[in-house]
Protein backbone atom coordinates (compact mmCIF):
# COMPACT_ATOMS: atom_id res chain seq x y z
CA UNK A 1 0.00 0.00 0.00
CA UNK A 2 1.18 3.50 -0.83
CA UNK A 3 2.21 5.88 1.94
CA UNK A 4 1.43 9.60 1.83
CA UNK A 5 3.48 12.36 3.44
CA UNK A 6 2.16 15.67 4.76
CA UNK A 7 3.79 18.52 2.83
CA UNK A 8 3.44 20.80 5.87
CA UNK A 9 4.85 18.82 8.82
CA UNK A 10 6.26 15.60 7.36
CA UNK A 11 3.79 13.17 9.01
CA UNK A 12 3.55 9.96 6.99
CA UNK A 13 0.18 8.22 6.68
CA UNK A 14 0.85 4.49 6.45
CA UNK A 15 -2.27 2.57 5.41
CA UNK A 16 -0.93 -0.60 7.01
CA UNK A 17 -1.05 1.18 10.38
CA UNK A 18 -4.02 3.52 9.85
CA UNK A 19 -4.74 6.31 12.35
CA UNK A 20 -6.31 4.63 15.37
CA UNK A 21 -6.32 7.88 17.38
CA UNK A 22 -8.82 9.25 14.85
CA UNK A 23 -10.84 6.08 14.23
CA UNK A 24 -9.08 4.99 11.03
CA UNK A 25 -8.52 1.24 11.00
CA UNK A 26 -5.33 -0.42 9.77
CA UNK A 27 -5.66 -1.33 6.09
CA UNK A 28 -7.50 1.88 5.13
CA UNK A 29 -5.99 3.30 1.95
CA UNK A 30 -5.36 7.04 1.72
CA UNK A 31 -7.98 7.28 -1.02
CA UNK A 32 -10.59 5.79 1.34
CA UNK A 33 -9.97 8.21 4.20
CA UNK A 34 -13.00 10.41 4.95
CA UNK A 35 -13.00 13.75 3.12
CA UNK A 36 -12.87 15.56 6.46
CA UNK A 37 -9.85 13.60 7.75
CA UNK A 38 -6.92 15.89 8.66
CA UNK A 39 -3.28 15.35 9.52
CA UNK A 40 -3.10 14.22 13.17
CA UNK A 41 -0.03 16.41 13.74
CA UNK A 42 -0.78 19.75 12.06
CA UNK A 43 -4.48 19.41 11.12
CA UNK A 44 -3.99 20.19 7.44
CA UNK A 45 -6.33 18.62 4.88
CA UNK A 46 -5.73 15.63 2.60
CA UNK A 47 -4.91 18.00 -0.28
CA UNK A 48 -1.60 18.82 1.43
CA UNK A 49 -0.33 15.22 1.23
CA UNK A 50 1.93 13.80 -1.48
CA UNK A 51 2.45 10.20 -2.51
CA UNK A 52 5.69 8.87 -1.08
N, CA, C and O atoms as a CHARMM CRD file, in Angstrom:
* protein
*
  208
    1    1 UNK  N      0.84300  -1.19000   0.00000 PROA 1      0.00000
    2    1 UNK  CA     0.00000   0.00000   0.00000 PROA 1      0.00000
    3    1 UNK  C      0.88700   1.25300   0.00000 PROA 1      0.00000
    4    1 UNK  O      1.95700   1.27900   0.60800 PROA 1      0.00000
    5    2 UNK  N      0.41800   2.26600  -0.68600 PROA 2      0.00000
    6    2 UNK  CA     1.17700   3.50000  -0.83000 PROA 2      0.00000
    7    2 UNK  C      1.05500   4.38400   0.40100 PROA 2      0.00000
    8    2 UNK  O     -0.03400   4.55800   0.94800 PROA 2      0.00000
    9    3 UNK  N      2.18300   4.94100   0.83200 PROA 3      0.00000
   10    3 UNK  CA     2.20700   5.87700   1.94300 PROA 3      0.00000
   11    3 UNK  C      2.10600   7.29500   1.39200 PROA 3      0.00000
   12    3 UNK  O      2.51800   7.56800   0.26500 PROA 3      0.00000
   13    4 UNK  N      1.55200   8.19100   2.20400 PROA 4      0.00000
   14    4 UNK  CA     1.43300   9.59600   1.83100 PROA 4      0.00000
   15    4 UNK  C      2.04900  10.45300   2.91700 PROA 4      0.00000
   16    4 UNK  O      1.87500  10.18600   4.10500 PROA 4      0.00000
   17    5 UNK  N      2.77400  11.48900   2.50400 PROA 5      0.00000
   18    5 UNK  CA     3.47900  12.36000   3.43800 PROA 5      0.00000
   19    5 UNK  C      2.86500  13.75900   3.43300 PROA 5      0.00000
   20    5 UNK  O      2.57400  14.31800   2.37600 PROA 5      0.00000
   21    6 UNK  N      2.67600  14.30800   4.62100 PROA 6      0.00000
   22    6 UNK  CA     2.16000  15.66800   4.76000 PROA 6      0.00000
   23    6 UNK  C      3.23200  16.64900   4.29400 PROA 6      0.00000
   24    6 UNK  O      4.36900  16.61300   4.76300 PROA 6      0.00000
   25    7 UNK  N      2.85100  17.52900   3.36200 PROA 7      0.00000
   26    7 UNK  CA     3.79100  18.52100   2.82900 PROA 7      0.00000
   27    7 UNK  C      4.10700  19.61000   3.85100 PROA 7      0.00000
   28    7 UNK  O      5.10300  20.32000   3.71200 PROA 7      0.00000
   29    8 UNK  N      3.27000  19.74400   4.87300 PROA 8      0.00000
   30    8 UNK  CA     3.44100  20.80000   5.87000 PROA 8      0.00000
   31    8 UNK  C      4.37700  20.36600   7.00400 PROA 8      0.00000
   32    8 UNK  O      5.34300  21.06300   7.31200 PROA 8      0.00000
   33    9 UNK  N      4.09000  19.21000   7.62800 PROA 9      0.00000
   34    9 UNK  CA     4.84600  18.81600   8.82300 PROA 9      0.00000
   35    9 UNK  C      5.68300  17.54800   8.66700 PROA 9      0.00000
   36    9 UNK  O      6.51800  17.25000   9.52100 PROA 9      0.00000
   37   10 UNK  N      5.46700  16.79700   7.58100 PROA 10     0.00000
   38   10 UNK  CA     6.26200  15.59900   7.35700 PROA 10     0.00000
   39   10 UNK  C      5.66000  14.31200   7.89600 PROA 10     0.00000
   40   10 UNK  O      6.26400  13.25000   7.74800 PROA 10     0.00000
   41   11 UNK  N      4.46700  14.37700   8.52900 PROA 11     0.00000
   42   11 UNK  CA     3.79300  13.16900   9.01000 PROA 11     0.00000
   43   11 UNK  C      3.55100  12.22800   7.83600 PROA 11     0.00000
   44   11 UNK  O      3.15900  12.67000   6.75600 PROA 11     0.00000
   45   12 UNK  N      3.78000  10.94100   8.04200 PROA 12     0.00000
   46   12 UNK  CA     3.55100   9.95700   6.99000 PROA 12     0.00000
   47   12 UNK  C      2.34700   9.09900   7.36800 PROA 12     0.00000
   48   12 UNK  O      2.33600   8.44800   8.41300 PROA 12     0.00000
   49   13 UNK  N      1.32700   9.10800   6.49700 PROA 13     0.00000
   50   13 UNK  CA     0.18400   8.21800   6.68500 PROA 13     0.00000
   51   13 UNK  C      0.53600   6.88300   6.06000 PROA 13     0.00000
   52   13 UNK  O      0.78200   6.78700   4.85700 PROA 13     0.00000
   53   14 UNK  N      0.55700   5.84700   6.89900 PROA 14     0.00000
   54   14 UNK  CA     0.85300   4.48500   6.45000 PROA 14     0.00000
   55   14 UNK  C     -0.43900   3.68300   6.53900 PROA 14     0.00000
   56   14 UNK  O     -0.92700   3.42500   7.63900 PROA 14     0.00000
   57   15 UNK  N     -1.00000   3.28600   5.39800 PROA 15     0.00000
   58   15 UNK  CA    -2.26900   2.57400   5.41100 PROA 15     0.00000
   59   15 UNK  C     -2.21000   1.24000   6.16300 PROA 15     0.00000
   60   15 UNK  O     -3.23700   0.75800   6.64200 PROA 15     0.00000
   61   16 UNK  N     -1.04800   0.65300   6.26900 PROA 16     0.00000
   62   16 UNK  CA    -0.93000  -0.60000   7.01000 PROA 16     0.00000
   63   16 UNK  C     -1.11500  -0.38200   8.50600 PROA 16     0.00000
   64   16 UNK  O     -1.45100  -1.31500   9.23500 PROA 16     0.00000
   65   17 UNK  N     -0.89800   0.84600   8.96200 PROA 17     0.00000
   66   17 UNK  CA    -1.05100   1.18400  10.38300 PROA 17     0.00000
   67   17 UNK  C     -2.38100   1.89000  10.62700 PROA 17     0.00000
   68   17 UNK  O     -3.02000   1.67700  11.65700 PROA 17     0.00000
   69   18 UNK  N     -2.79900   2.73200   9.67900 PROA 18     0.00000
   70   18 UNK  CA    -4.01600   3.52200   9.85200 PROA 18     0.00000
   71   18 UNK  C     -3.76700   4.70100  10.77900 PROA 18     0.00000
   72   18 UNK  O     -2.63600   5.16900  10.90900 PROA 18     0.00000
   73   19 UNK  N     -4.82000   5.17700  11.41800 PROA 19     0.00000
   74   19 UNK  CA    -4.74100   6.30900  12.34700 PROA 19     0.00000
   75   19 UNK  C     -5.74500   6.02500  13.46400 PROA 19     0.00000
   76   19 UNK  O     -6.81700   6.62700  13.52200 PROA 19     0.00000
   77   20 UNK  N     -5.37900   5.10300  14.34100 PROA 20     0.00000
   78   20 UNK  CA    -6.30600   4.63100  15.37300 PROA 20     0.00000
   79   20 UNK  C     -6.76500   5.74600  16.30900 PROA 20     0.00000
   80   20 UNK  O     -7.87200   5.68200  16.84400 PROA 20     0.00000
   81   21 UNK  N     -5.93500   6.76200  16.51200 PROA 21     0.00000
   82   21 UNK  CA    -6.32400   7.88100  17.38000 PROA 21     0.00000
   83   21 UNK  C     -7.52400   8.64600  16.81500 PROA 21     0.00000
   84   21 UNK  O     -8.24900   9.31600  17.55000 PROA 21     0.00000
   85   22 UNK  N     -7.71900   8.53600  15.51100 PROA 22     0.00000
   86   22 UNK  CA    -8.82300   9.24900  14.85400 PROA 22     0.00000
   87   22 UNK  C     -9.83300   8.29600  14.21400 PROA 22     0.00000
   88   22 UNK  O    -10.58800   8.69000  13.32600 PROA 22     0.00000
   89   23 UNK  N     -9.84200   7.04200  14.67000 PROA 23     0.00000
   90   23 UNK  CA   -10.84300   6.07700  14.22900 PROA 23     0.00000
   91   23 UNK  C    -10.61700   5.46400  12.86700 PROA 23     0.00000
   92   23 UNK  O    -11.54300   4.89900  12.28500 PROA 23     0.00000
   93   24 UNK  N     -9.39400   5.56100  12.33900 PROA 24     0.00000
   94   24 UNK  CA    -9.08500   4.98900  11.02700 PROA 24     0.00000
   95   24 UNK  C     -8.39300   3.64000  11.24200 PROA 24     0.00000
   96   24 UNK  O     -7.29900   3.57300  11.80100 PROA 24     0.00000
   97   25 UNK  N     -9.04000   2.58200  10.79500 PROA 25     0.00000
   98   25 UNK  CA    -8.52100   1.23700  10.99900 PROA 25     0.00000
   99   25 UNK  C     -7.32100   0.95300  10.10100 PROA 25     0.00000
  100   25 UNK  O     -7.18400   1.52200   9.01700 PROA 25     0.00000
  101   26 UNK  N     -6.45500   0.05700  10.57900 PROA 26     0.00000
  102   26 UNK  CA    -5.33200  -0.42200   9.76500 PROA 26     0.00000
  103   26 UNK  C     -5.89700  -1.03100   8.48800 PROA 26     0.00000
  104   26 UNK  O     -6.93600  -1.69000   8.51400 PROA 26     0.00000
  105   27 UNK  N     -5.21500  -0.80900   7.38000 PROA 27     0.00000
  106   27 UNK  CA    -5.65600  -1.33100   6.09100 PROA 27     0.00000
  107   27 UNK  C     -6.48900  -0.34200   5.28900 PROA 27     0.00000
  108   27 UNK  O     -6.91800  -0.65600   4.17900 PROA 27     0.00000
  109   28 UNK  N     -6.72700   0.86100   5.83900 PROA 28     0.00000
  110   28 UNK  CA    -7.49900   1.88300   5.13200 PROA 28     0.00000
  111   28 UNK  C     -6.58400   2.66400   4.20700 PROA 28     0.00000
  112   28 UNK  O     -5.66400   3.34200   4.66600 PROA 28     0.00000
  113   29 UNK  N     -6.83100   2.57400   2.90300 PROA 29     0.00000
  114   29 UNK  CA    -5.98900   3.29900   1.95000 PROA 29     0.00000
  115   29 UNK  C     -6.23200   4.79700   2.08400 PROA 29     0.00000
  116   29 UNK  O     -7.28000   5.22500   2.56800 PROA 29     0.00000
  117   30 UNK  N     -5.25600   5.58600   1.65200 PROA 30     0.00000
  118   30 UNK  CA    -5.36300   7.04500   1.71900 PROA 30     0.00000
  119   30 UNK  C     -6.59300   7.51800   0.95100 PROA 30     0.00000
  120   30 UNK  O     -7.29400   8.43000   1.39000 PROA 30     0.00000
  121   31 UNK  N     -6.84900   6.89900  -0.18500 PROA 31     0.00000
  122   31 UNK  CA    -7.98300   7.27900  -1.01700 PROA 31     0.00000
  123   31 UNK  C     -9.31500   7.05000  -0.31000 PROA 31     0.00000
  124   31 UNK  O    -10.30200   7.71800  -0.61800 PROA 31     0.00000
  125   32 UNK  N     -9.35100   6.11300   0.63300 PROA 32     0.00000
  126   32 UNK  CA   -10.59100   5.78500   1.33600 PROA 32     0.00000
  127   32 UNK  C    -10.74600   6.51200   2.66900 PROA 32     0.00000
  128   32 UNK  O    -11.70600   6.26500   3.39900 PROA 32     0.00000
  129   33 UNK  N     -9.81300   7.40200   2.99200 PROA 33     0.00000
  130   33 UNK  CA    -9.97300   8.20800   4.20100 PROA 33     0.00000
  131   33 UNK  C    -11.15900   9.14900   4.01100 PROA 33     0.00000
  132   33 UNK  O    -11.41000   9.59900   2.89300 PROA 33     0.00000
  133   34 UNK  N    -11.89100   9.45400   5.08000 PROA 34     0.00000
  134   34 UNK  CA   -13.00400  10.40700   4.94600 PROA 34     0.00000
  135   34 UNK  C    -12.51600  11.75200   4.41900 PROA 34     0.00000
  136   34 UNK  O    -11.37700  12.14700   4.66700 PROA 34     0.00000
  137   35 UNK  N    -13.37400  12.44700   3.69700 PROA 35     0.00000
  138   35 UNK  CA   -13.00200  13.75200   3.12400 PROA 35     0.00000
  139   35 UNK  C    -12.61800  14.76500   4.19300 PROA 35     0.00000
  140   35 UNK  O    -11.83900  15.68200   3.93400 PROA 35     0.00000
  141   36 UNK  N    -13.16600  14.59700   5.39700 PROA 36     0.00000
  142   36 UNK  CA   -12.87200  15.56300   6.45900 PROA 36     0.00000
  143   36 UNK  C    -11.70600  15.13400   7.35400 PROA 36     0.00000
  144   36 UNK  O    -11.42800  15.78500   8.36200 PROA 36     0.00000
  145   37 UNK  N    -11.02200  14.04000   6.99000 PROA 37     0.00000
  146   37 UNK  CA    -9.84800  13.60500   7.75200 PROA 37     0.00000
  147   37 UNK  C     -8.75200  14.65100   7.60400 PROA 37     0.00000
  148   37 UNK  O     -8.55500  15.19700   6.51900 PROA 37     0.00000
  149   38 UNK  N     -8.03100  14.93500   8.69900 PROA 38     0.00000
  150   38 UNK  CA    -6.92200  15.88900   8.66300 PROA 38     0.00000
  151   38 UNK  C     -5.68300  15.25300   9.26700 PROA 38     0.00000
  152   38 UNK  O     -5.77400  14.26500   9.99500 PROA 38     0.00000
  153   39 UNK  N     -4.54500  15.81500   8.96700 PROA 39     0.00000
  154   39 UNK  CA    -3.28100  15.35500   9.52000 PROA 39     0.00000
  155   39 UNK  C     -3.36500  15.37100  11.05000 PROA 39     0.00000
  156   39 UNK  O     -3.73900  16.39000  11.63100 PROA 39     0.00000
  157   40 UNK  N     -3.02300  14.26200  11.70800 PROA 40     0.00000
  158   40 UNK  CA    -3.10500  14.22300  13.16500 PROA 40     0.00000
  159   40 UNK  C     -2.06200  15.09300  13.87000 PROA 40     0.00000
  160   40 UNK  O     -2.16900  15.32500  15.07500 PROA 40     0.00000
  161   41 UNK  N     -1.06900  15.57100  13.14700 PROA 41     0.00000
  162   41 UNK  CA    -0.02700  16.41300  13.73800 PROA 41     0.00000
  163   41 UNK  C     -0.33900  17.90200  13.55900 PROA 41     0.00000
  164   41 UNK  O     -0.32800  18.66000  14.52900 PROA 41     0.00000
  165   42 UNK  N     -0.61800  18.32000  12.32100 PROA 42     0.00000
  166   42 UNK  CA    -0.78100  19.75500  12.06000 PROA 42     0.00000
  167   42 UNK  C     -2.18100  20.14800  11.59400 PROA 42     0.00000
  168   42 UNK  O     -2.44300  21.32500  11.34900 PROA 42     0.00000
  169   43 UNK  N     -3.07200  19.18600  11.47300 PROA 43     0.00000
  170   43 UNK  CA    -4.48100  19.41100  11.12500 PROA 43     0.00000
  171   43 UNK  C     -4.70400  19.98900   9.73100 PROA 43     0.00000
  172   43 UNK  O     -5.71900  20.64300   9.49200 PROA 43     0.00000
  173   44 UNK  N     -3.78000  19.76000   8.81400 PROA 44     0.00000
  174   44 UNK  CA    -3.99200  20.19100   7.43600 PROA 44     0.00000
  175   44 UNK  C     -4.82900  19.13800   6.70700 PROA 44     0.00000
  176   44 UNK  O     -4.91300  17.99300   7.15300 PROA 44     0.00000
  177   45 UNK  N     -5.43700  19.51600   5.60800 PROA 45     0.00000
  178   45 UNK  CA    -6.33200  18.62100   4.88000 PROA 45     0.00000
  179   45 UNK  C     -5.56800  17.63300   3.99700 PROA 45     0.00000
  180   45 UNK  O     -4.35700  17.74300   3.81000 PROA 45     0.00000
  181   46 UNK  N     -6.31700  16.66300   3.46100 PROA 46     0.00000
  182   46 UNK  CA    -5.72900  15.62800   2.60500 PROA 46     0.00000
  183   46 UNK  C     -5.05100  16.21800   1.36900 PROA 46     0.00000
  184   46 UNK  O     -4.13400  15.60600   0.82100 PROA 46     0.00000
  185   47 UNK  N     -5.48600  17.38500   0.92900 PROA 47     0.00000
  186   47 UNK  CA    -4.91300  17.99700  -0.27700 PROA 47     0.00000
  187   47 UNK  C     -3.44700  18.35100  -0.10300 PROA 47     0.00000
  188   47 UNK  O     -2.72900  18.53200  -1.08600 PROA 47     0.00000
  189   48 UNK  N     -2.99200  18.45100   1.15700 PROA 48     0.00000
  190   48 UNK  CA    -1.59700  18.82000   1.43000 PROA 48     0.00000
  191   48 UNK  C     -0.70900  17.59800   1.65200 PROA 48     0.00000
  192   48 UNK  O      0.34400  17.70300   2.28100 PROA 48     0.00000
  193   49 UNK  N     -1.12600  16.43800   1.13900 PROA 49     0.00000
  194   49 UNK  CA    -0.32900  15.22300   1.23000 PROA 49     0.00000
  195   49 UNK  C      0.14500  14.82900  -0.16600 PROA 49     0.00000
  196   49 UNK  O     -0.55700  15.02800  -1.15800 PROA 49     0.00000
  197   50 UNK  N      1.35300  14.26600  -0.22000 PROA 50     0.00000
  198   50 UNK  CA     1.92800  13.79900  -1.48000 PROA 50     0.00000
  199   50 UNK  C      2.27300  12.32100  -1.36000 PROA 50     0.00000
  200   50 UNK  O      2.67300  11.84400  -0.29800 PROA 50     0.00000
  201   51 UNK  N      2.11200  11.60800  -2.46900 PROA 51     0.00000
  202   51 UNK  CA     2.45100  10.19900  -2.51100 PROA 51     0.00000
  203   51 UNK  C      3.94300  10.03400  -2.24700 PROA 51     0.00000
  204   51 UNK  O      4.76700  10.76200  -2.80200 PROA 51     0.00000
  205   52 UNK  N      4.27900   9.07800  -1.40200 PROA 52     0.00000
  206   52 UNK  CA     5.68800   8.87300  -1.08000 PROA 52     0.00000
  207   52 UNK  C      6.30700   7.83300  -1.98800 PROA 52     0.00000
  208   52 UNK  O      7.49300   7.53000  -1.86200 PROA 52     0.00000
